[in-house]
């Protein structure tokens, strides 16, 4: 049975409709409403295969607000978790950047580690689970290989040897010696039932120690994860996760527009310099088992005064070649530019949403195919719709229309679509997005 014909659980239907009406991407149920983006998804899944084999990738997903950036990122997030990857995601904000003078880079790292997710723990907070699963897996392997009984000192020695193999591989990387030492400390605390020390090690991995003296006294390490080197630890985690039995690590950072909004030009340049470092590392083979996806608006990327293109080293690497154009984009390039969904694709999506709404509210007024087509036609015939219409805008309108039909069964679709309030909402949405300040000040 395919996703299209599979019965959608009501809790997922409710979560999907509530999220979309609120203008946000649902965390669950995305396969039930996936429409279009086939080529973009295939390109990103090709990257996933490379990461699994020990490579690395870096992609920018670029599109206007509501064009489907976050939806595409979440779709890939769900897919790679199913494939055995760990995923860490974060949205940038004034308090979370790639680099900062007041810990904004470290704040991004903490958010990523806090949101670390696996297939069995998709809501985040999976670091402790991963560490415990790693140790438990090594103990099971040692039991099978040696045939010894639990509690036998020889078994402990065999597990120690396996731990050493992992820590040795990690210790060869930048900051790897201390990282490996903490992994070993966590293992021994696990075996001895020392939950307090385990919690301290996890606290260090999360970047929550503020003083070197405190880390030295409690854990015996004299370095901390800082604003300057947090990305190096993500590379360490990617290698460790692979050694711990996972396919790799996928980092997803959205809302790059918040770098564009930084008022101080020097601070912006420092952030773009960090972005360049991450980009070069992945493409030059300095990172392994690591994928990075970043979401940005066209203005945040292309503005040569304040955007990513204001940093010449990045502009020269990311600018489109002479042969790419709308309708014929190079999806193997570092930047994937999202094309608008076609009216036909939006019709299919609306049909899926109408079916879910009808399942949740079976007594409601159903929309006929002709009425659905009429709604799509009205949306795409608005002034400026060819340039400004986005899936988010159409979806919110459609779910609102379905809700109004349910609450007003005596009103027709034509009546509701022709009402002054409904028409006014459409006109305002178009005028807002054509405002030259919209992309800069609207989130």
C-alpha positions as a Python dict, from the first residue, in 0.01 Angstrom:
ca = {
    (1, 'X'): (0, 0, 0),
    (2, 'X'): (149, 338, -99),
    (3, 'X'): (149, 663, 105),
    (4, 'X'): (-119, 798, -128),
    (5, 'X'): (-365, 519, -53),
    (6, 'X'): (-270, 454, 308),
    (7, 'X'): (-520, 567, 569),
    (8, 'X'): (-392, 876, 750),
    (9, 'X'): (-431, 857, 1132),
    (10, 'X'): (-659, 1131, 1264),
    (11, 'X'): (-396, 1268, 1504),
    (12, 'X'): (-161, 1320, 1207),
    (13, 'X'): (-437, 1479, 999),
    (14, 'X'): (-509, 1720, 1283),
    (15, 'X'): (-139, 1802, 1331),
    (16, 'X'): (-93, 1864, 957),
    (17, 'X'): (-394, 2095, 921),
    (18, 'X'): (-320, 2287, 1241),
    (19, 'X'): (44, 2339, 1147),
    (20, 'X'): (-29, 2448, 790),
    (21, 'X'): (-307, 2684, 895),
    (22, 'X'): (-63, 2838, 1143),
    (23, 'X'): (194, 2889, 867),
    (24, 'X'): (447, 2636, 997),
    (25, 'X'): (573, 2305, 863),
    (26, 'X'): (438, 1996, 1045),
    (27, 'X'): (700, 1772, 1204),
    (28, 'X'): (501, 1457, 1126),
    (29, 'X'): (301, 1328, 831),
    (30, 'X'): (496, 1504, 555),
    (31, 'X'): (486, 1204, 315),
    (32, 'X'): (105, 1231, 310),
    (33, 'X'): (115, 1583, 166),
    (34, 'X'): (437, 1579, -36),
    (35, 'X'): (375, 1730, -382),
    (36, 'X'): (633, 1841, -635),
    (37, 'X'): (1001, 1896, -548),
    (38, 'X'): (1080, 1552, -694),
    (39, 'X'): (1399, 1668, -865),
    (40, 'X'): (1521, 1866, -564),
    (41, 'X'): (1462, 1571, -332),
    (42, 'X'): (1645, 1333, -566),
    (43, 'X'): (1945, 1569, -575),
    (44, 'X'): (1958, 1588, -196),
    (45, 'X'): (1919, 1212, -158),
    (46, 'X'): (2220, 1168, -385),
    (47, 'X'): (2413, 1372, -126),
    (48, 'X'): (2286, 1138, 145),
    (49, 'X'): (2443, 841, -33),
    (50, 'X'): (2777, 1024, -48),
    (51, 'X'): (2765, 1107, 324),
    (52, 'X'): (2688, 745, 411),
    (53, 'X'): (3003, 640, 223),
    (54, 'X'): (3223, 874, 429),
    (55, 'X'): (3191, 1196, 232),
    (56, 'X'): (3036, 1531, 320),
    (57, 'X'): (2799, 1776, 154),
    (58, 'X'): (2686, 2136, 188),
    (59, 'X'): (2374, 2277, 24),
    (60, 'X'): (2183, 2604, 39),
    (61, 'X'): (1806, 2577, -11),
    (62, 'X'): (1698, 2917, -141),
    (63, 'X'): (1341, 3040, -178),
    (64, 'X'): (1107, 3317, -74),
    (65, 'X'): (913, 3310, 252),
    (66, 'X'): (649, 3040, 227),
    (67, 'X'): (796, 2886, -89),
    (68, 'X'): (865, 2549, 72),
    (69, 'X'): (1223, 2574, 207),
    (70, 'X'): (1136, 2449, 552),
    (71, 'X'): (906, 2183, 406),
    (72, 'X'): (1186, 2047, 187),
    (73, 'X'): (1432, 2052, 478),
    (74, 'X'): (1185, 1869, 704),
    (75, 'X'): (1115, 1613, 431),
    (76, 'X'): (1487, 1533, 405),
    (77, 'X'): (1513, 1532, 786),
    (78, 'X'): (1249, 1262, 815),
    (79, 'X'): (1401, 1057, 532),
    (80, 'X'): (1758, 1054, 667),
    (81, 'X'): (1640, 960, 1018),
    (82, 'X'): (1465, 660, 862),
    (83, 'X'): (1799, 576, 697),
    (84, 'X'): (1985, 563, 1029),
    (85, 'X'): (2125, 917, 1040),
    (86, 'X'): (2130, 1146, 1338),
    (87, 'X'): (1981, 1489, 1266),
    (88, 'X'): (2045, 1820, 1441),
    (89, 'X'): (1846, 2126, 1337),
    (90, 'X'): (1829, 2491, 1445),
    (91, 'X'): (1685, 2821, 1327),
    (92, 'X'): (1916, 3121, 1341),
    (93, 'X'): (1796, 3429, 1531),
    (94, 'X'): (1948, 3746, 1680),
    (95, 'X'): (2067, 3526, 1970),
    (96, 'X'): (2185, 3237, 1750),
    (97, 'X'): (2442, 3299, 1478),
    (98, 'X'): (2745, 3122, 1337),
    (99, 'X'): (2983, 3359, 1513),
    (100, 'X'): (2935, 3627, 1778),
    (101, 'X'): (3094, 3833, 2051),
    (102, 'X'): (2839, 3730, 2315),
    (103, 'X'): (2821, 3355, 2264),
    (104, 'X'): (2577, 3354, 1969),
    (105, 'X'): (2776, 3086, 1786),
    (106, 'X'): (2787, 2864, 2094),
    (107, 'X'): (2412, 2921, 2135),
    (108, 'X'): (2359, 2775, 1787),
    (109, 'X'): (2571, 2473, 1880),
    (110, 'X'): (2370, 2420, 2198),
    (111, 'X'): (2046, 2438, 2001),
    (112, 'X'): (2175, 2182, 1749),
    (113, 'X'): (2288, 1937, 2017),
    (114, 'X'): (1968, 1993, 2213),
    (115, 'X'): (1767, 1908, 1901),
    (116, 'X'): (1976, 1600, 1816),
    (117, 'X'): (1725, 1342, 1693),
    (118, 'X'): (1707, 979, 1584),
    (119, 'X'): (1431, 769, 1432),
    (120, 'X'): (1335, 643, 1778),
    (121, 'X'): (1363, 986, 1940),
    (122, 'X'): (1259, 1232, 1668),
    (123, 'X'): (1166, 1515, 1905),
    (124, 'X'): (1530, 1585, 2005),
    (125, 'X'): (1739, 1534, 2316),
    (126, 'X'): (1890, 1211, 2185),
    (127, 'X'): (2254, 1257, 2292),
    (128, 'X'): (2235, 1051, 2613),
    (129, 'X'): (2034, 783, 2434),
    (130, 'X'): (2301, 758, 2163),
    (131, 'X'): (2587, 733, 2414),
    (132, 'X'): (2410, 464, 2618),
    (133, 'X'): (2313, 271, 2304),
    (134, 'X'): (2675, 281, 2187),
    (135, 'X'): (2807, 132, 2511),
    (136, 'X'): (2531, -127, 2530),
    (137, 'X'): (2604, -229, 2171),
    (138, 'X'): (2976, -274, 2243),
    (139, 'X'): (2896, -489, 2548),
    (140, 'X'): (2664, -708, 2339),
    (141, 'X'): (2933, -748, 2070),
    (142, 'X'): (3191, -844, 2329),
    (143, 'X'): (2954, -1102, 2484),
    (144, 'X'): (2891, -1262, 2145),
    (145, 'X'): (3256, -1266, 2045),
    (146, 'X'): (3401, -1397, 2373),
    (147, 'X'): (3120, -1613, 2506),
    (148, 'X'): (3198, -1484, 2857),
    (149, 'X'): (2941, -1426, 3128),
    (150, 'X'): (2833, -1073, 3231),
    (151, 'X'): (3044, -951, 3523),
    (152, 'X'): (3353, -1145, 3414),
    (153, 'X'): (3664, -916, 3437),
    (154, 'X'): (3780, -1049, 3101),
    (155, 'X'): (3457, -921, 2943),
    (156, 'X'): (3520, -574, 3084),
    (157, 'X'): (3870, -585, 2935),
    (158, 'X'): (3727, -688, 2596),
    (159, 'X'): (3482, -396, 2602),
    (160, 'X'): (3766, -163, 2704),
    (161, 'X'): (3950, -271, 2390),
    (162, 'X'): (3650, -184, 2173),
    (163, 'X'): (3611, 153, 2345),
    (164, 'X'): (3980, 220, 2281),
    (165, 'X'): (3940, 149, 1909),
    (166, 'X'): (3670, 417, 1885),
    (167, 'X'): (3847, 674, 2101),
    (168, 'X'): (4173, 622, 1909),
    (169, 'X'): (3999, 692, 1579),
    (170, 'X'): (3841, 1010, 1718),
    (171, 'X'): (4154, 1134, 1898),
    (172, 'X'): (4334, 1186, 1566),
    (173, 'X'): (4101, 1475, 1478),
    (174, 'X'): (4119, 1838, 1592),
    (175, 'X'): (4027, 1849, 1965),
    (176, 'X'): (3983, 1474, 1939),
    (177, 'X'): (4208, 1383, 2233),
    (178, 'X'): (3988, 1555, 2492),
    (179, 'X'): (3674, 1435, 2314),
    (180, 'X'): (3798, 1075, 2329),
    (181, 'X'): (3895, 1114, 2693),
    (182, 'X'): (3542, 1226, 2779),
    (183, 'X'): (3393, 934, 2584),
    (184, 'X'): (3607, 697, 2788),
    (185, 'X'): (3506, 873, 3110),
    (186, 'X'): (3140, 837, 3015),
    (187, 'X'): (3186, 467, 2950),
    (188, 'X'): (3349, 399, 3286),
    (189, 'X'): (3082, 606, 3464),
    (190, 'X'): (2818, 401, 3282),
    (191, 'X'): (2975, 72, 3392),
    (192, 'X'): (3015, 191, 3752),
    (193, 'X'): (2665, 340, 3772),
    (194, 'X'): (2805, 689, 3835),
    (195, 'X'): (2514, 895, 3702),
    (196, 'X'): (2657, 1221, 3836),
    (197, 'X'): (2973, 1197, 3628),
    (198, 'X'): (2773, 1085, 3325),
    (199, 'X'): (2559, 1398, 3355),
    (200, 'X'): (2871, 1617, 3379),
    (201, 'X'): (3018, 1464, 3062),
    (202, 'X'): (2690, 1520, 2875),
    (203, 'X'): (2684, 1877, 3005),
    (204, 'X'): (3032, 1932, 2859),
    (205, 'X'): (2930, 1779, 2525),
    (206, 'X'): (2633, 2019, 2517),
    (207, 'X'): (2865, 2317, 2558),
    (208, 'X'): (2722, 2416, 2894),
    (209, 'X'): (3046, 2463, 3089),
    (210, 'X'): (3138, 2832, 3115),
    (211, 'X'): (3472, 2809, 3301),
    (212, 'X'): (3778, 2602, 3215),
    (213, 'X'): (3859, 2573, 3584),
    (214, 'X'): (3524, 2409, 3651),
    (215, 'X'): (3568, 2159, 3366),
    (216, 'X'): (3923, 2080, 3487),
    (217, 'X'): (3810, 2015, 3843),
    (218, 'X'): (3508, 1803, 3754),
    (219, 'X'): (3621, 1618, 3442),
    (220, 'X'): (3997, 1660, 3412),
    (221, 'X'): (3985, 1843, 3077),
    (222, 'X'): (4111, 2197, 3040),
    (223, 'X'): (3932, 2305, 2723),
    (224, 'X'): (3575, 2411, 2651),
    (225, 'X'): (3356, 2425, 2343),
    (226, 'X'): (3357, 2793, 2244),
    (227, 'X'): (3216, 3038, 1990),
    (228, 'X'): (3526, 2992, 1777),
    (229, 'X'): (3554, 2613, 1758),
    (230, 'X'): (3202, 2468, 1802),
    (231, 'X'): (3189, 2355, 1439),
    (232, 'X'): (3501, 2138, 1495),
    (233, 'X'): (3305, 1941, 1755),
    (234, 'X'): (3022, 1877, 1510),
    (235, 'X'): (3280, 1716, 1281),
    (236, 'X'): (3397, 1503, 1576),
    (237, 'X'): (3042, 1401, 1656),
    (238, 'X'): (2982, 1302, 1293),
    (239, 'X'): (3277, 1058, 1299),
    (240, 'X'): (3186, 927, 1645),
    (241, 'X'): (2823, 868, 1548),
    (242, 'X'): (2939, 664, 1252),
    (243, 'X'): (3163, 455, 1478),
    (244, 'X'): (2868, 419, 1716),
    (245, 'X'): (2662, 249, 1446),
    (246, 'X'): (2475, 535, 1280),
    (247, 'X'): (2496, 633, 913),
    (248, 'X'): (2622, 985, 982),
    (249, 'X'): (2514, 1332, 1096),
    (250, 'X'): (2291, 1577, 908),
    (251, 'X'): (2297, 1940, 1023),
    (252, 'X'): (2004, 2161, 917),
    (253, 'X'): (2018, 2535, 980),
    (254, 'X'): (1729, 2756, 866),
    (255, 'X'): (1660, 3130, 869),
    (256, 'X'): (1998, 3242, 734),
    (257, 'X'): (1820, 3573, 676),
    (258, 'X'): (1915, 3656, 1036),
    (259, 'X'): (2278, 3690, 925),
    (260, 'X'): (2165, 3931, 653),
    (261, 'X'): (1987, 4137, 921),
    (262, 'X'): (2298, 4183, 1140),
    (263, 'X'): (2342, 4562, 1147),
    (264, 'X'): (2720, 4564, 1202),
    (265, 'X'): (2908, 4493, 879),
    (266, 'X'): (3216, 4351, 1054),
    (267, 'X'): (3004, 4107, 1256),
    (268, 'X'): (2826, 4000, 935),
    (269, 'X'): (3160, 3937, 767),
    (270, 'X'): (3277, 3721, 1059),
    (271, 'X'): (2963, 3511, 1022),
    (272, 'X'): (3015, 3475, 648),
    (273, 'X'): (3376, 3378, 715),
    (274, 'X'): (3254, 3095, 942),
    (275, 'X'): (3010, 2994, 669),
    (276, 'X'): (3299, 2981, 422),
    (277, 'X'): (3500, 2760, 659),
    (278, 'X'): (3213, 2513, 691),
    (279, 'X'): (3154, 2516, 315),
    (280, 'X'): (3523, 2458, 231),
    (281, 'X'): (3560, 2180, 489),
    (282, 'X'): (3278, 1973, 347),
    (283, 'X'): (3373, 2017, -17),
    (284, 'X'): (3746, 1965, 36),
    (285, 'X'): (3709, 1640, 229),
    (286, 'X'): (3805, 1778, 572),
    (287, 'X'): (3474, 1656, 717),
    (288, 'X'): (3341, 1299, 705),
    (289, 'X'): (2993, 1152, 745),
    (290, 'X'): (2856, 1507, 768),
    (291, 'X'): (2586, 1683, 567),
    (292, 'X'): (2485, 2047, 605),
    (293, 'X'): (2165, 2203, 472),
    (294, 'X'): (2099, 2574, 511),
    (295, 'X'): (1780, 2764, 426),
    (296, 'X'): (1793, 3123, 297),
    (297, 'X'): (1585, 3377, 108),
    (298, 'X'): (1707, 3505, -232),
    (299, 'X'): (1777, 3848, -84),
    (300, 'X'): (1978, 3704, 207),
    (301, 'X'): (2191, 3518, -49),
    (302, 'X'): (2222, 3758, -340),
    (303, 'X'): (2227, 4108, -191),
    (304, 'X'): (2582, 4227, -268),
    (305, 'X'): (2565, 4492, 2),
    (306, 'X'): (2461, 4281, 304),
    (307, 'X'): (2386, 3928, 184),
    (308, 'X'): (2610, 3624, 151),
    (309, 'X'): (2722, 3755, -188),
    (310, 'X'): (2872, 4059, -11),
    (311, 'X'): (3151, 3821, 93),
    (312, 'X'): (3342, 3779, -232),
    (313, 'X'): (3491, 3439, -147),
    (314, 'X'): (3139, 3298, -107),
    (315, 'X'): (2989, 3484, -404),
    (316, 'X'): (3252, 3344, -640),
    (317, 'X'): (3179, 2992, -517),
    (318, 'X'): (2798, 3008, -509),
    (319, 'X'): (2695, 3233, -799),
    (320, 'X'): (2504, 3059, -1079),
    (321, 'X'): (2680, 2980, -1402),
    (322, 'X'): (2584, 3125, -1739),
    (323, 'X'): (2362, 2836, -1842),
    (324, 'X'): (2126, 2806, -1542),
    (325, 'X'): (1792, 2982, -1569),
    (326, 'X'): (1437, 2943, -1432),
    (327, 'X'): (1305, 2607, -1544),
    (328, 'X'): (1655, 2471, -1611),
    (329, 'X'): (1842, 2489, -1282),
    (330, 'X'): (2156, 2292, -1197),
    (331, 'X'): (2041, 2087, -899),
    (332, 'X'): (2391, 1949, -845),
    (333, 'X'): (2522, 2300, -767),
    (334, 'X'): (2575, 2413, -403),
    (335, 'X'): (2263, 2631, -422),
    (336, 'X'): (1920, 2477, -491),
    (337, 'X'): (1674, 2750, -590),
    (338, 'X'): (1314, 2649, -539),
    (339, 'X'): (1087, 2702, -837),
    (340, 'X'): (720, 2789, -763),
    (341, 'X'): (481, 2494, -748),
    (342, 'X'): (262, 2474, -1058),
    (343, 'X'): (-117, 2522, -1036),
    (344, 'X'): (-155, 2150, -1111),
    (345, 'X'): (69, 2057, -817),
    (346, 'X'): (-120, 2294, -588),
    (347, 'X'): (-449, 2134, -698),
    (348, 'X'): (-319, 1789, -602),
    (349, 'X'): (-206, 1922, -263),
    (350, 'X'): (-544, 2087, -199),
    (351, 'X'): (-720, 1761, -285),
    (352, 'X'): (-511, 1583, -21),
    (353, 'X'): (-591, 1848, 239),
    (354, 'X'): (-961, 1844, 152),
    (355, 'X'): (-968, 1466, 203),
    (356, 'X'): (-803, 1502, 545),
    (357, 'X'): (-1041, 1779, 646),
    (358, 'X'): (-1338, 1570, 534),
    (359, 'X'): (-1210, 1277, 740),
    (360, 'X'): (-1178, 1491, 1053),
    (361, 'X'): (-1512, 1667, 1003),
    (362, 'X'): (-1730, 1412, 821),
    (363, 'X'): (-2048, 1621, 864),
    (364, 'X'): (-1896, 1919, 688),
    (365, 'X'): (-1965, 2049, 341),
    (366, 'X'): (-1743, 1876, 82),
    (367, 'X'): (-1580, 2066, -206),
    (368, 'X'): (-1632, 1927, -554),
    (369, 'X'): (-1344, 1895, -800),
    (370, 'X'): (-1478, 2190, -1002),
    (371, 'X'): (-1485, 2404, -687),
    (372, 'X'): (-1128, 2306, -603),
    (373, 'X'): (-1016, 2399, -953),
    (374, 'X'): (-1204, 2729, -920),
    (375, 'X'): (-1022, 2809, -595),
    (376, 'X'): (-680, 2739, -753),
    (377, 'X'): (-774, 2947, -1057),
    (378, 'X'): (-877, 3239, -838),
    (379, 'X'): (-550, 3223, -641),
    (380, 'X'): (-331, 3216, -951),
    (381, 'X'): (-525, 3486, -1136),
    (382, 'X'): (-454, 3750, -873),
    (383, 'X'): (-243, 4046, -978),
    (384, 'X'): (123, 3959, -930),
    (385, 'X'): (51, 3598, -841),
    (386, 'X'): (292, 3464, -1103),
    (387, 'X'): (581, 3621, -909),
    (388, 'X'): (452, 3647, -553),
    (389, 'X'): (223, 3356, -474),
    (390, 'X'): (362, 3094, -237),
    (391, 'X'): (240, 2750, -124),
    (392, 'X'): (210, 2876, 235),
    (393, 'X'): (-29, 3151, 132),
    (394, 'X'): (-247, 2925, -84),
    (395, 'X'): (-260, 2650, 179),
    (396, 'X'): (-363, 2884, 458),
    (397, 'X'): (-636, 3030, 239),
    (398, 'X'): (-760, 2685, 146),
    (399, 'X'): (-775, 2549, 502),
    (400, 'X'): (-953, 2867, 609),
    (401, 'X'): (-1206, 2812, 330),
    (402, 'X'): (-1261, 2450, 439),
    (403, 'X'): (-1315, 2560, 799),
    (404, 'X'): (-1563, 2828, 692),
    (405, 'X'): (-1757, 2575, 483),
    (406, 'X'): (-1776, 2342, 782),
    (407, 'X'): (-1898, 2620, 1012),
    (408, 'X'): (-2137, 2770, 755),
    (409, 'X'): (-2293, 2475, 570),
    (410, 'X'): (-2560, 2701, 420),
    (411, 'X'): (-2301, 2913, 236),
    (412, 'X'): (-2163, 2813, -104),
    (413, 'X'): (-1795, 2809, -202),
    (414, 'X'): (-1862, 3085, -454),
    (415, 'X'): (-2022, 3301, -186),
    (416, 'X'): (-1731, 3261, 54),
    (417, 'X'): (-1461, 3317, -209),
    (418, 'X'): (-1642, 3627, -330),
    (419, 'X'): (-1678, 3785, 15),
    (420, 'X'): (-1508, 4119, 76),
    (421, 'X'): (-1304, 3985, 369),
    (422, 'X'): (-1166, 3691, 171),
    (423, 'X'): (-1075, 3909, -129),
    (424, 'X'): (-919, 4175, 93),
    (425, 'X'): (-695, 3916, 257),
    (426, 'X'): (-562, 3806, -82),
    (427, 'X'): (-489, 4160, -200),
    (428, 'X'): (-306, 4245, 123),
    (429, 'X'): (-92, 3929, 103),
    (430, 'X'): (27, 4022, -246),
    (431, 'X'): (95, 4385, -159),
    (432, 'X'): (289, 4282, 154),
    (433, 'X'): (522, 4050, -33),
    (434, 'X'): (588, 4300, -313),
    (435, 'X'): (695, 4560, -56),
    (436, 'X'): (1076, 4592, -95),
    (437, 'X'): (1115, 4586, 283),
    (438, 'X'): (911, 4268, 327),
    (439, 'X'): (1198, 4020, 300),
    (440, 'X'): (1412, 4223, 536),
    (441, 'X'): (1172, 4274, 822),
    (442, 'X'): (924, 3985, 801),
    (443, 'X'): (988, 3639, 940),
}
